[in-house]
Amino acid sequence: MCEYTRNYYIYTSCVDPGAHYFSTSIDGSKDRQCAKGPHERYIVVPGHCPFNMLNVKC
């Protein structure tokens, strides 16, 4: 079983809900990937503002 995945986190803007922001991370190890790896996983993060440092309220 492949254990190598690239995660795409999808955030909406607190100011403009039509704007979307993305970040990525990797799970697993290249040593344990299959021939089709890395696989993609899309994760929607509702109600989370990626601009915490700007003190923007969602």
mmCIF file as Biopython writes it, N, C-alpha, C and O atoms, coordinates in Angstrom:
data_model
#
loop_
_atom_site.group_PDB
_atom_site.id
_atom_site.type_symbol
_atom_site.label_atom_id
_atom_site.label_alt_id
_atom_site.label_comp_id
_atom_site.label_asym_id
_atom_site.label_entity_id
_atom_site.label_seq_id
_atom_site.pdbx_PDB_ins_code
_atom_site.Cartn_x
_atom_site.Cartn_y
_atom_site.Cartn_z
_atom_site.occupancy
_atom_site.B_iso_or_equiv
_atom_site.auth_seq_id
_atom_site.auth_asym_id
_atom_site.pdbx_PDB_model_num
ATOM 1   N N  . MET A ? 1  ? 0.842   -1.186 0.000  1.0 0.0 1  A 1 
ATOM 2   C CA . MET A ? 1  ? 0.000   0.000  0.000  1.0 0.0 1  A 1 
ATOM 3   C C  . MET A ? 1  ? 0.884   1.246  0.000  1.0 0.0 1  A 1 
ATOM 4   O O  . MET A ? 1  ? 1.876   1.323  0.725  1.0 0.0 1  A 1 
ATOM 5   N N  . CYS A ? 2  ? 0.511   2.198  -0.813 1.0 0.0 2  A 1 
ATOM 6   C CA . CYS A ? 2  ? 1.277   3.440  -0.915 1.0 0.0 2  A 1 
ATOM 7   C C  . CYS A ? 2  ? 1.014   4.312  0.312  1.0 0.0 2  A 1 
ATOM 8   O O  . CYS A ? 2  ? -0.131  4.499  0.724  1.0 0.0 2  A 1 
ATOM 9   N N  . GLU A ? 3  ? 2.078   4.832  0.879  1.0 0.0 3  A 1 
ATOM 10  C CA . GLU A ? 3  ? 1.956   5.692  2.056  1.0 0.0 3  A 1 
ATOM 11  C C  . GLU A ? 3  ? 2.593   7.053  1.807  1.0 0.0 3  A 1 
ATOM 12  O O  . GLU A ? 3  ? 3.154   7.660  2.719  1.0 0.0 3  A 1 
ATOM 13  N N  . TYR A ? 4  ? 2.504   7.523  0.579  1.0 0.0 4  A 1 
ATOM 14  C CA . TYR A ? 4  ? 3.110   8.810  0.234  1.0 0.0 4  A 1 
ATOM 15  C C  . TYR A ? 4  ? 2.038   9.694  -0.390 1.0 0.0 4  A 1 
ATOM 16  O O  . TYR A ? 4  ? 1.554   9.408  -1.485 1.0 0.0 4  A 1 
ATOM 17  N N  . THR A ? 5  ? 1.664   10.771 0.306  1.0 0.0 5  A 1 
ATOM 18  C CA . THR A ? 5  ? 0.544   11.613 -0.102 1.0 0.0 5  A 1 
ATOM 19  C C  . THR A ? 5  ? 0.907   13.087 0.007  1.0 0.0 5  A 1 
ATOM 20  O O  . THR A ? 5  ? 1.530   13.512 0.980  1.0 0.0 5  A 1 
ATOM 21  N N  . ARG A ? 6  ? 0.514   13.858 -0.996 1.0 0.0 6  A 1 
ATOM 22  C CA . ARG A ? 6  ? 0.630   15.317 -0.934 1.0 0.0 6  A 1 
ATOM 23  C C  . ARG A ? 6  ? -0.749  15.853 -0.565 1.0 0.0 6  A 1 
ATOM 24  O O  . ARG A ? 6  ? -1.733  15.592 -1.258 1.0 0.0 6  A 1 
ATOM 25  N N  . ASN A ? 7  ? -0.811  16.605 0.535  1.0 0.0 7  A 1 
ATOM 26  C CA . ASN A ? 7  ? -2.061  17.182 1.018  1.0 0.0 7  A 1 
ATOM 27  C C  . ASN A ? 7  ? -2.176  18.623 0.540  1.0 0.0 7  A 1 
ATOM 28  O O  . ASN A ? 7  ? -1.229  19.402 0.650  1.0 0.0 7  A 1 
ATOM 29  N N  . TYR A ? 8  ? -3.342  18.967 0.010  1.0 0.0 8  A 1 
ATOM 30  C CA . TYR A ? 8  ? -3.648  20.342 -0.380 1.0 0.0 8  A 1 
ATOM 31  C C  . TYR A ? 8  ? -4.727  20.852 0.573  1.0 0.0 8  A 1 
ATOM 32  O O  . TYR A ? 8  ? -5.849  20.345 0.565  1.0 0.0 8  A 1 
ATOM 33  N N  . TYR A ? 9  ? -4.397  21.847 1.389  1.0 0.0 9  A 1 
ATOM 34  C CA . TYR A ? 9  ? -5.356  22.443 2.309  1.0 0.0 9  A 1 
ATOM 35  C C  . TYR A ? 9  ? -5.968  23.657 1.630  1.0 0.0 9  A 1 
ATOM 36  O O  . TYR A ? 9  ? -5.251  24.507 1.101  1.0 0.0 9  A 1 
ATOM 37  N N  . ILE A ? 10 ? -7.292  23.738 1.644  1.0 0.0 10 A 1 
ATOM 38  C CA . ILE A ? 10 ? -8.015  24.814 0.966  1.0 0.0 10 A 1 
ATOM 39  C C  . ILE A ? 10 ? -8.699  25.677 2.025  1.0 0.0 10 A 1 
ATOM 40  O O  . ILE A ? 10 ? -9.531  25.190 2.791  1.0 0.0 10 A 1 
ATOM 41  N N  . TYR A ? 11 ? -8.346  26.944 2.061  1.0 0.0 11 A 1 
ATOM 42  C CA . TYR A ? 11 ? -8.923  27.905 2.995  1.0 0.0 11 A 1 
ATOM 43  C C  . TYR A ? 11 ? -9.700  28.950 2.211  1.0 0.0 11 A 1 
ATOM 44  O O  . TYR A ? 11 ? -9.356  29.269 1.073  1.0 0.0 11 A 1 
ATOM 45  N N  . THR A ? 12 ? -10.759 29.485 2.831  1.0 0.0 12 A 1 
ATOM 46  C CA . THR A ? 12 ? -11.457 30.613 2.231  1.0 0.0 12 A 1 
ATOM 47  C C  . THR A ? 12 ? -11.014 31.884 2.945  1.0 0.0 12 A 1 
ATOM 48  O O  . THR A ? 12 ? -10.606 31.846 4.106  1.0 0.0 12 A 1 
ATOM 49  N N  . SER A ? 13 ? -11.096 32.988 2.253  1.0 0.0 13 A 1 
ATOM 50  C CA . SER A ? 13 ? -10.700 34.270 2.829  1.0 0.0 13 A 1 
ATOM 51  C C  . SER A ? 13 ? -11.756 34.744 3.815  1.0 0.0 13 A 1 
ATOM 52  O O  . SER A ? 13 ? -12.952 34.545 3.602  1.0 0.0 13 A 1 
ATOM 53  N N  . CYS A ? 14 ? -11.312 35.365 4.883  1.0 0.0 14 A 1 
ATOM 54  C CA . CYS A ? 14 ? -12.247 35.926 5.858  1.0 0.0 14 A 1 
ATOM 55  C C  . CYS A ? 14 ? -12.909 37.190 5.318  1.0 0.0 14 A 1 
ATOM 56  O O  . CYS A ? 14 ? -14.050 37.496 5.666  1.0 0.0 14 A 1 
ATOM 57  N N  . VAL A ? 15 ? -12.199 37.915 4.476  1.0 0.0 15 A 1 
ATOM 58  C CA . VAL A ? 15 ? -12.702 39.168 3.934  1.0 0.0 15 A 1 
ATOM 59  C C  . VAL A ? 15 ? -13.550 38.918 2.696  1.0 0.0 15 A 1 
ATOM 60  O O  . VAL A ? 15 ? -14.610 39.524 2.543  1.0 0.0 15 A 1 
ATOM 61  N N  . ASP A ? 16 ? -13.101 38.036 1.813  1.0 0.0 16 A 1 
ATOM 62  C CA . ASP A ? 16 ? -13.798 37.723 0.567  1.0 0.0 16 A 1 
ATOM 63  C C  . ASP A ? 16 ? -13.977 36.211 0.469  1.0 0.0 16 A 1 
ATOM 64  O O  . ASP A ? 16 ? -13.040 35.510 0.087  1.0 0.0 16 A 1 
ATOM 65  N N  . PRO A ? 17 ? -15.167 35.688 0.809  1.0 0.0 17 A 1 
ATOM 66  C CA . PRO A ? 17 ? -15.379 34.240 0.784  1.0 0.0 17 A 1 
ATOM 67  C C  . PRO A ? 17 ? -15.183 33.607 -0.590 1.0 0.0 17 A 1 
ATOM 68  O O  . PRO A ? 17 ? -15.030 32.389 -0.691 1.0 0.0 17 A 1 
ATOM 69  N N  . GLY A ? 18 ? -15.184 34.412 -1.644 1.0 0.0 18 A 1 
ATOM 70  C CA . GLY A ? 18 ? -14.955 33.878 -2.978 1.0 0.0 18 A 1 
ATOM 71  C C  . GLY A ? 18 ? -13.484 33.623 -3.274 1.0 0.0 18 A 1 
ATOM 72  O O  . GLY A ? 18 ? -13.154 32.935 -4.240 1.0 0.0 18 A 1 
ATOM 73  N N  . ALA A ? 19 ? -12.601 34.173 -2.448 1.0 0.0 19 A 1 
ATOM 74  C CA . ALA A ? 19 ? -11.160 33.973 -2.635 1.0 0.0 19 A 1 
ATOM 75  C C  . ALA A ? 19 ? -10.722 32.733 -1.866 1.0 0.0 19 A 1 
ATOM 76  O O  . ALA A ? 19 ? -11.162 32.507 -0.738 1.0 0.0 19 A 1 
ATOM 77  N N  . HIS A ? 20 ? -9.867  31.942 -2.468 1.0 0.0 20 A 1 
ATOM 78  C CA . HIS A ? 20 ? -9.390  30.723 -1.823 1.0 0.0 20 A 1 
ATOM 79  C C  . HIS A ? 20 ? -7.871  30.736 -1.746 1.0 0.0 20 A 1 
ATOM 80  O O  . HIS A ? 20 ? -7.193  31.246 -2.638 1.0 0.0 20 A 1 
ATOM 81  N N  . TYR A ? 21 ? -7.354  30.174 -0.678 1.0 0.0 21 A 1 
ATOM 82  C CA . TYR A ? 21 ? -5.919  30.093 -0.459 1.0 0.0 21 A 1 
ATOM 83  C C  . TYR A ? 21 ? -5.545  28.639 -0.212 1.0 0.0 21 A 1 
ATOM 84  O O  . TYR A ? 21 ? -6.340  27.873 0.335  1.0 0.0 21 A 1 
ATOM 85  N N  . PHE A ? 22 ? -4.355  28.263 -0.607 1.0 0.0 22 A 1 
ATOM 86  C CA . PHE A ? 22 ? -3.929  26.875 -0.514 1.0 0.0 22 A 1 
ATOM 87  C C  . PHE A ? 22 ? -2.602  26.774 0.226  1.0 0.0 22 A 1 
ATOM 88  O O  . PHE A ? 22 ? -1.776  27.685 0.176  1.0 0.0 22 A 1 
ATOM 89  N N  . SER A ? 23 ? -2.414  25.666 0.903  1.0 0.0 23 A 1 
ATOM 90  C CA . SER A ? 23 ? -1.101  25.303 1.421  1.0 0.0 23 A 1 
ATOM 91  C C  . SER A ? 23 ? -0.946  23.806 1.200  1.0 0.0 23 A 1 
ATOM 92  O O  . SER A ? 23 ? -1.932  23.101 0.984  1.0 0.0 23 A 1 
ATOM 93  N N  . THR A ? 24 ? 0.269   23.327 1.251  1.0 0.0 24 A 1 
ATOM 94  C CA . THR A ? 24 ? 0.514   21.910 0.994  1.0 0.0 24 A 1 
ATOM 95  C C  . THR A ? 24 ? 1.393   21.310 2.076  1.0 0.0 24 A 1 
ATOM 96  O O  . THR A ? 24 ? 2.132   22.016 2.762  1.0 0.0 24 A 1 
ATOM 97  N N  . SER A ? 25 ? 1.300   20.011 2.214  1.0 0.0 25 A 1 
ATOM 98  C CA . SER A ? 25 ? 2.192   19.253 3.081  1.0 0.0 25 A 1 
ATOM 99  C C  . SER A ? 25 ? 2.338   17.856 2.490  1.0 0.0 25 A 1 
ATOM 100 O O  . SER A ? 25 ? 1.583   17.465 1.600  1.0 0.0 25 A 1 
ATOM 101 N N  . ILE A ? 26 ? 3.304   17.120 2.987  1.0 0.0 26 A 1 
ATOM 102 C CA . ILE A ? 26 ? 3.557   15.753 2.529  1.0 0.0 26 A 1 
ATOM 103 C C  . ILE A ? 26 ? 3.392   14.804 3.708  1.0 0.0 26 A 1 
ATOM 104 O O  . ILE A ? 26 ? 3.903   15.070 4.796  1.0 0.0 26 A 1 
ATOM 105 N N  . ASP A ? 27 ? 2.682   13.699 3.499  1.0 0.0 27 A 1 
ATOM 106 C CA . ASP A ? 27 ? 2.567   12.626 4.487  1.0 0.0 27 A 1 
ATOM 107 C C  . ASP A ? 27 ? 3.290   11.402 3.959  1.0 0.0 27 A 1 
ATOM 108 O O  . ASP A ? 27 ? 3.246   11.112 2.763  1.0 0.0 27 A 1 
ATOM 109 N N  . GLY A ? 28 ? 3.943   10.699 4.832  1.0 0.0 28 A 1 
ATOM 110 C CA . GLY A ? 28 ? 4.583   9.453  4.442  1.0 0.0 28 A 1 
ATOM 111 C C  . GLY A ? 28 ? 6.023   9.634  4.012  1.0 0.0 28 A 1 
ATOM 112 O O  . GLY A ? 28 ? 6.645   10.667 4.258  1.0 0.0 28 A 1 
ATOM 113 N N  . SER A ? 29 ? 6.531   8.606  3.367  1.0 0.0 29 A 1 
ATOM 114 C CA . SER A ? 29 ? 7.929   8.565  2.981  1.0 0.0 29 A 1 
ATOM 115 C C  . SER A ? 29 ? 8.059   8.149  1.528  1.0 0.0 29 A 1 
ATOM 116 O O  . SER A ? 29 ? 7.303   7.306  1.046  1.0 0.0 29 A 1 
ATOM 117 N N  . LYS A ? 30 ? 9.017   8.738  0.832  1.0 0.0 30 A 1 
ATOM 118 C CA . LYS A ? 30 ? 9.262   8.354  -0.559 1.0 0.0 30 A 1 
ATOM 119 C C  . LYS A ? 30 ? 9.678   6.893  -0.658 1.0 0.0 30 A 1 
ATOM 120 O O  . LYS A ? 30 ? 9.480   6.255  -1.692 1.0 0.0 30 A 1 
ATOM 121 N N  . ASP A ? 31 ? 10.248  6.369  0.403  1.0 0.0 31 A 1 
ATOM 122 C CA . ASP A ? 31 ? 10.684  4.968  0.409  1.0 0.0 31 A 1 
ATOM 123 C C  . ASP A ? 31 ? 9.513   3.994  0.328  1.0 0.0 31 A 1 
ATOM 124 O O  . ASP A ? 31 ? 9.679   2.858  -0.115 1.0 0.0 31 A 1 
ATOM 125 N N  . ARG A ? 32 ? 8.320   4.440  0.758  1.0 0.0 32 A 1 
ATOM 126 C CA . ARG A ? 32 ? 7.157   3.552  0.787  1.0 0.0 32 A 1 
ATOM 127 C C  . ARG A ? 32 ? 6.101   3.948  -0.228 1.0 0.0 32 A 1 
ATOM 128 O O  . ARG A ? 32 ? 4.923   3.649  -0.035 1.0 0.0 32 A 1 
ATOM 129 N N  . GLN A ? 33 ? 6.495   4.613  -1.304 1.0 0.0 33 A 1 
ATOM 130 C CA . GLN A ? 33 ? 5.522   5.030  -2.314 1.0 0.0 33 A 1 
ATOM 131 C C  . GLN A ? 33 ? 5.386   3.986  -3.413 1.0 0.0 33 A 1 
ATOM 132 O O  . GLN A ? 33 ? 6.300   3.200  -3.664 1.0 0.0 33 A 1 
ATOM 133 N N  . CYS A ? 34 ? 4.235   3.993  -4.056 1.0 0.0 34 A 1 
ATOM 134 C CA . CYS A ? 34 ? 4.023   3.117  -5.200 1.0 0.0 34 A 1 
ATOM 135 C C  . CYS A ? 34 ? 4.429   3.869  -6.475 1.0 0.0 34 A 1 
ATOM 136 O O  . CYS A ? 34 ? 4.874   5.014  -6.406 1.0 0.0 34 A 1 
ATOM 137 N N  . ALA A ? 35 ? 4.280   3.236  -7.607 1.0 0.0 35 A 1 
ATOM 138 C CA . ALA A ? 35 ? 4.680   3.847  -8.881 1.0 0.0 35 A 1 
ATOM 139 C C  . ALA A ? 35 ? 3.850   5.082  -9.226 1.0 0.0 35 A 1 
ATOM 140 O O  . ALA A ? 35 ? 4.309   5.940  -9.981 1.0 0.0 35 A 1 
ATOM 141 N N  . LYS A ? 36 ? 2.640   5.184  -8.684 1.0 0.0 36 A 1 
ATOM 142 C CA . LYS A ? 36 ? 1.763   6.325  -8.981 1.0 0.0 36 A 1 
ATOM 143 C C  . LYS A ? 36 ? 1.859   7.427  -7.928 1.0 0.0 36 A 1 
ATOM 144 O O  . LYS A ? 36 ? 1.167   8.437  -8.050 1.0 0.0 36 A 1 
ATOM 145 N N  . GLY A ? 37 ? 2.671   7.272  -6.925 1.0 0.0 37 A 1 
ATOM 146 C CA . GLY A ? 37 ? 2.779   8.239  -5.838 1.0 0.0 37 A 1 
ATOM 147 C C  . GLY A ? 37 ? 3.613   9.444  -6.235 1.0 0.0 37 A 1 
ATOM 148 O O  . GLY A ? 37 ? 4.403   9.331  -7.172 1.0 0.0 37 A 1 
ATOM 149 N N  . PRO A ? 38 ? 3.487   10.582 -5.583 1.0 0.0 38 A 1 
ATOM 150 C CA . PRO A ? 38 ? 2.601   10.778 -4.451 1.0 0.0 38 A 1 
ATOM 151 C C  . PRO A ? 38 ? 1.150   10.961 -4.896 1.0 0.0 38 A 1 
ATOM 152 O O  . PRO A ? 38 ? 0.869   11.531 -5.949 1.0 0.0 38 A 1 
ATOM 153 N N  . HIS A ? 39 ? 0.256   10.468 -4.074 1.0 0.0 39 A 1 
ATOM 154 C CA . HIS A ? 39 ? -1.169  10.636 -4.333 1.0 0.0 39 A 1 
ATOM 155 C C  . HIS A ? 39 ? -1.596  11.996 -3.797 1.0 0.0 39 A 1 
ATOM 156 O O  . HIS A ? 39 ? -0.895  12.579 -2.969 1.0 0.0 39 A 1 
ATOM 157 N N  . GLU A ? 40 ? -2.727  12.506 -4.252 1.0 0.0 40 A 1 
ATOM 158 C CA . GLU A ? 40 ? -3.198  13.825 -3.841 1.0 0.0 40 A 1 
ATOM 159 C C  . GLU A ? 40 ? -4.420  13.694 -2.953 1.0 0.0 40 A 1 
ATOM 160 O O  . GLU A ? 40 ? -5.319  12.896 -3.215 1.0 0.0 40 A 1 
ATOM 161 N N  . ARG A ? 41 ? -4.434  14.493 -1.899 1.0 0.0 41 A 1 
ATOM 162 C CA . ARG A ? 41 ? -5.570  14.549 -0.982 1.0 0.0 41 A 1 
ATOM 163 C C  . ARG A ? 41 ? -5.929  16.019 -0.812 1.0 0.0 41 A 1 
ATOM 164 O O  . ARG A ? 41 ? -5.070  16.839 -0.487 1.0 0.0 41 A 1 
ATOM 165 N N  . TYR A ? 42 ? -7.203  16.354 -1.033 1.0 0.0 42 A 1 
ATOM 166 C CA . TYR A ? 42 ? -7.677  17.732 -0.909 1.0 0.0 42 A 1 
ATOM 167 C C  . TYR A ? 42 ? -8.474  17.857 0.382  1.0 0.0 42 A 1 
ATOM 168 O O  . TYR A ? 42 ? -9.423  17.106 0.607  1.0 0.0 42 A 1 
ATOM 169 N N  . ILE A ? 43 ? -8.088  18.803 1.225  1.0 0.0 43 A 1 
ATOM 170 C CA . ILE A ? 43 ? -8.701  18.968 2.538  1.0 0.0 43 A 1 
ATOM 171 C C  . ILE A ? 43 ? -9.244  20.386 2.638  1.0 0.0 43 A 1 
ATOM 172 O O  . ILE A ? 43 ? -8.481  21.351 2.587  1.0 0.0 43 A 1 
ATOM 173 N N  . VAL A ? 44 ? -10.563 20.516 2.779  1.0 0.0 44 A 1 
ATOM 174 C CA . VAL A ? 44 ? -11.201 21.821 2.944  1.0 0.0 44 A 1 
ATOM 175 C C  . VAL A ? 44 ? -11.214 22.137 4.433  1.0 0.0 44 A 1 
ATOM 176 O O  . VAL A ? 44 ? -11.641 21.313 5.242  1.0 0.0 44 A 1 
ATOM 177 N N  . VAL A ? 45 ? -10.750 23.323 4.796  1.0 0.0 45 A 1 
ATOM 178 C CA . VAL A ? 45 ? -10.680 23.735 6.190  1.0 0.0 45 A 1 
ATOM 179 C C  . VAL A ? 45 ? -11.685 24.867 6.389  1.0 0.0 45 A 1 
ATOM 180 O O  . VAL A ? 45 ? -11.331 26.034 6.222  1.0 0.0 45 A 1 
ATOM 181 N N  . PRO A ? 46 ? -12.951 24.543 6.748  1.0 0.0 46 A 1 
ATOM 182 C CA . PRO A ? 46 ? -13.965 25.587 6.919  1.0 0.0 46 A 1 
ATOM 183 C C  . PRO A ? 46 ? -13.783 26.334 8.242  1.0 0.0 46 A 1 
ATOM 184 O O  . PRO A ? 46 ? -13.366 25.755 9.245  1.0 0.0 46 A 1 
ATOM 185 N N  . GLY A ? 47 ? -14.097 27.604 8.226  1.0 0.0 47 A 1 
ATOM 186 C CA . GLY A ? 47 ? -14.075 28.400 9.447  1.0 0.0 47 A 1 
ATOM 187 C C  . GLY A ? 47 ? -12.696 28.659 10.012 1.0 0.0 47 A 1 
ATOM 188 O O  . GLY A ? 47 ? -12.572 29.021 11.182 1.0 0.0 47 A 1 
ATOM 189 N N  . HIS A ? 48 ? -11.661 28.485 9.220  1.0 0.0 48 A 1 
ATOM 190 C CA . HIS A ? 48 ? -10.293 28.748 9.683  1.0 0.0 48 A 1 
ATOM 191 C C  . HIS A ? 48 ? -9.695  29.849 8.827  1.0 0.0 48 A 1 
ATOM 192 O O  . HIS A ? 48 ? -9.672  29.751 7.600  1.0 0.0 48 A 1 
ATOM 193 N N  . CYS A ? 49 ? -9.217  30.881 9.471  1.0 0.0 49 A 1 
ATOM 194 C CA . CYS A ? 49 ? -8.626  32.003 8.747  1.0 0.0 49 A 1 
ATOM 195 C C  . CYS A ? 49 ? -7.113  31.849 8.709  1.0 0.0 49 A 1 
ATOM 196 O O  . CYS A ? 49 ? -6.476  31.779 9.759  1.0 0.0 49 A 1 
ATOM 197 N N  . PRO A ? 50 ? -6.523  31.794 7.507  1.0 0.0 50 A 1 
ATOM 198 C CA . PRO A ? 50 ? -5.069  31.663 7.435  1.0 0.0 50 A 1 
ATOM 199 C C  . PRO A ? 50 ? -4.321  32.954 7.766  1.0 0.0 50 A 1 
ATOM 200 O O  . PRO A ? 50 ? -3.090  32.981 7.738  1.0 0.0 50 A 1 
ATOM 201 N N  . PHE A ? 51 ? -5.056  34.023 8.078  1.0 0.0 51 A 1 
ATOM 202 C CA . PHE A ? 51 ? -4.437  35.314 8.367  1.0 0.0 51 A 1 
ATOM 203 C C  . PHE A ? 51 ? -4.480  35.633 9.858  1.0 0.0 51 A 1 
ATOM 204 O O  . PHE A ? 51 ? -4.748  36.774 10.233 1.0 0.0 51 A 1 
ATOM 205 N N  . ASN A ? 52 ? -4.223  34.651 10.709 1.0 0.0 52 A 1 
ATOM 206 C CA . ASN A ? 52 ? -4.283  34.864 12.159 1.0 0.0 52 A 1 
ATOM 207 C C  . ASN A ? 52 ? -3.358  35.989 12.607 1.0 0.0 52 A 1 
ATOM 208 O O  . ASN A ? 52 ? -3.700  36.752 13.511 1.0 0.0 52 A 1 
ATOM 209 N N  . MET A ? 53 ? -2.190  36.096 11.979 1.0 0.0 53 A 1 
ATOM 210 C CA . MET A ? 53 ? -1.223  37.108 12.395 1.0 0.0 53 A 1 
ATOM 211 C C  . MET A ? 53 ? -1.699  38.521 12.083 1.0 0.0 53 A 1 
ATOM 212 O O  . MET A ? 53 ? -1.149  39.483 12.620 1.0 0.0 53 A 1 
ATOM 213 N N  . LEU A ? 54 ? -2.709  38.669 11.226 1.0 0.0 54 A 1 
ATOM 214 C CA . LEU A ? 54 ? -3.230  39.991 10.891 1.0 0.0 54 A 1 
ATOM 215 C C  . LEU A ? 54 ? -4.428  40.371 11.750 1.0 0.0 54 A 1 
ATOM 216 O O  . LEU A ? 54 ? -5.007  41.443 11.578 1.0 0.0 54 A 1 
ATOM 217 N N  . ASN A ? 55 ? -4.803  39.482 12.686 1.0 0.0 55 A 1 
ATOM 218 C CA . ASN A ? 55 ? -5.944  39.693 13.581 1.0 0.0 55 A 1 
ATOM 219 C C  . ASN A ? 55 ? -7.239  39.942 12.821 1.0 0.0 55 A 1 
ATOM 220 O O  . ASN A ? 55 ? -8.036  40.795 13.214 1.0 0.0 55 A 1 
ATOM 221 N N  . VAL A ? 56 ? -7.452  39.212 11.747 1.0 0.0 56 A 1 
ATOM 222 C CA . VAL A ? 56 ? -8.684  39.314 10.970 1.0 0.0 56 A 1 
ATOM 223 C C  . VAL A ? 56 ? -9.685  38.333 11.555 1.0 0.0 56 A 1 
ATOM 224 O O  . VAL A ? 56 ? -9.375  37.152 11.712 1.0 0.0 56 A 1 
ATOM 225 N N  . LYS A ? 57 ? -10.873 38.802 11.877 1.0 0.0 57 A 1 
ATOM 226 C CA . LYS A ? 57 ? -11.913 37.940 12.442 1.0 0.0 57 A 1 
ATOM 227 C C  . LYS A ? 57 ? -12.699 37.269 11.332 1.0 0.0 57 A 1 
ATOM 228 O O  . LYS A ? 57 ? -13.078 37.918 10.357 1.0 0.0 57 A 1 
ATOM 229 N N  . CYS A ? 58 ? -12.947 35.978 11.470 1.0 0.0 58 A 1 
ATOM 230 C CA . CYS A ? 58 ? -13.754 35.245 10.485 1.0 0.0 58 A 1 
ATOM 231 C C  . CYS A ? 58 ? -15.223 35.381 10.815 1.0 0.0 58 A 1 
ATOM 232 O O  . CYS A ? 58 ? -16.068 34.836 10.105 1.0 0.0 58 A 1 
#
